[in-house]
Amino acid sequence: MVSPLHSYNKNYSSHLLMNYKITLKPILDFSISFLAIIVLSPIIVIATILLALANNGKPFFIQKRPGKNERIFNIIKFKTMTDKKDSNGNLLPDSDRITSIGKIIRKTSIDEIPQLFNVLKGDMSIIGPRPLLPRYLPYYTNEERKRHHVKPGITGLAQVNGRNFIDWEPRLKLDVKYVDTVSLKVDFNIFLKTIYKVLASEDVAVDATKSQPYLDELRRKE
């Protein structure tokens, strides 16, 4: 027999979790991103100027990504690579296109800063599963599709546990685990670990395709 106190504690915990996910988390996202943009504005201005010079007047990289409920939005990042192509018109590997200033921008994770505007707009959260490519959508399992039950994040559980250097299956499992366990405590721990990894420049891949193949290409072969 379940005691009334146990039921009360369980219901109270569920209420706190829902209150965090629906009310507090969006407020924190907006507040943190707004303050971060103000504090980081000198870096944003300097990076924009330098990358505009390095990329023929194109300092930003904008790409379609699926967000919450698989709704497509435009993610914005600093453009760290040129658009150089081979003789067949295909883009060269990341390592052949990244600029000198782009290497510094990527190594210090400054390239992620413009996503604060995505958070401010409401398309993203500070913490959540990373928004991946739309072409991956048909290749998720039903369990993996749960990663789209929440807003994608600038950083997340997978990013503080290996980023692009862990295989796809454990990486997507971490995304689902985050969705199932999201709380203020979990988000705070991920936030602290992210700061450490950024300062230590850990798990930063110059050419992400060399550390992890494209998910759709990998699963088509299975």
N, C-alpha and C positions, 0 to 999 in steps of 0.2 A: 504493500500500500504506500502510495506517494504522500508524503506529509504536505500539509498546506504551505509550510515555510519553504520547502523545496520547490514547490510549484511557483510560489511568489518570486523566489530568487531567479528561477529560470525565466519567468515572464519579464521580470525587471531587467535582466541581462539582455534579453531579446529586444526590449524596448530601447535600451541604451544603444545597442548596435544599430537598430534602424534609425534612431535619432542621429547617430553619427554619420551614417551613410547618406541619409536624405537631407539633413540640415547642416550639421557642423562641418562635414568634409567639404561641401561646396563653398561655405563661408571661408574656411581656411585656405582653400585653393585660390579664391579670388584675392584674399588679403595678402597671402604670401607672394603670389605672382605680381601683384600691384607694387608691393614694397620692393621686391627683388628687381623689377624693371627700373625703379627709381634709383636704387643703390648701384645697380650695374650699368646705368645709362652711359657713364664714360667709356666702359669697355665695349658696349654696344655700338657707340658712335665710332670709336677707333677701329673696331673690327670691320664695321660697315665700309669705312673709307679704304682701309687696306685691301679688303677683299674685292671692292669695286675696281680698284687699280689692277689687281691680279687677275680678275675674271672679266675684263672688257665691260666694266660697268654693271656687272651682275653679282651683287654681294649675297643675294639670297637664293636658296634652293627651295622650291615649292613643289610638293608632290601629293597626289591623292592617296589617302589612307583610310581604312575602315575604323570607325570609332564605336561608341556604345550602340548596341543593337545593329552593328554592321553598317551604320550610316556613314557614308563617305564624306570626308572633309579634306581641306587642304592643310597639310602640315608645313610649317615653315622652319627652316634651319639656315645656318650660314653656309654658303656655297664654298666648299673647301677644294673642289676639283674643277678642272676645265672641261670643255665639251669635246675634247680631241677624239677623233675617230680613225679607224684603220681604213685601208683601201676599199673595203666592202661596205663602209658606212656604219660599222658597228663601233660602239664606244670602247675605247681602250680600257684595260684593267685599272682599277682604282689607283694602284701604286704608280701607274704611268701618267695619271691625270692630276694627282694631288699636287698642289702648289706648295712652295716653301712656307708661306704664311699659313696655308691650309693645314700643313702638318702640325704646326704649333697650335692652331685653333682646335684641331681635332684631339690632339694629345691632352690638352687642358680641358676638353669637353665644352669649350666656349661655343662650339657649333650648335649645341643644344639650347643655348639661351633664348633664341627667338621663339621657342615653343612656349615660353611664358605668355606670349600674346595669344596662343591657342588656348591656354588655361584661362586667361582673362576672358576670352570669348565664350568659353564654356564647352569647347570641343574636347578638351583634355583635362586631366587632373595632374597634380604634382606627382602623386604616387599611383601606379597602376600598371597593367601589362603594356609593354611597348606596342605602339600601332605598327603593324607589319604591312606587307604589300597586299593590295586587293586581289591579286592573282593567286594568293594562297587560300582564299576563302573556300574553294571547292575541295581542298585537300585536308581540312581539319576533320577529326573525328567528332562525334556528337559531344563527347566530354570536353574536347579542346575548344569547341565553339563557345563554351561558357566564359572564355576569356573576354568575350564581347558583351557580357552582362553588366560590365562596369565601364566607366570612361577609361581610355588608355592614358598612360602616364609618361612623364618625362623620364622617370626612373621607376624601377619596380623590383619585385623579389628576384626575378631572373637576372636583372642587371647587377645586383649586389652578390650574385652567386655564380659569376663566370661570364656574364654578358654574351658575346658572340663566340666564346671559347667552349661552350658546352653544347652537346648534341641537341637536335631539335626536340626529341621526345621528352627528355628531362626538363628542357627549357619551357616547353608548353605545359608540362605538369606543374611547374612552379607558378606559371600564370594562373592556372586553375586553382591551385592551392591558395593563392592570394585572394581570388574571388570568394573562396569558401571561408576564409579566415580574416577578412578585412576588418580592421578595428583601429582605433587611435593608437594603441600600443604597437601594433604591427607597422603602421605607417611611420610612426616616430622612429622605430628601430631601422627601417629601410632608409629613412632620411639621414640618420646619423651615419650609417654604413656608406651611403652614397657620398657624403662629404669626405669621408676617409679615403674612398677609392678615387675620387676626383683629385684630392690633394696628393695622393700617392701615384696618380696616373696609372692605375692598375686596370688590366683587361681592356685596353684600348687597341682596336684593330685598325690599321691603316687601310688594308684591303679586306673588308668583311667577308668577301666571297672565298678568300683563302682559308679563313678560320672556320667558315660554315657555308656549305653549298646552299643554293636556293631550295626552299622547302618543296615547291611544286616539282622541280626537276628531280629531286631526291625521291619523292613518293611516286612519281610516274614510273620510276625504274623498279619499284617494289612489286 
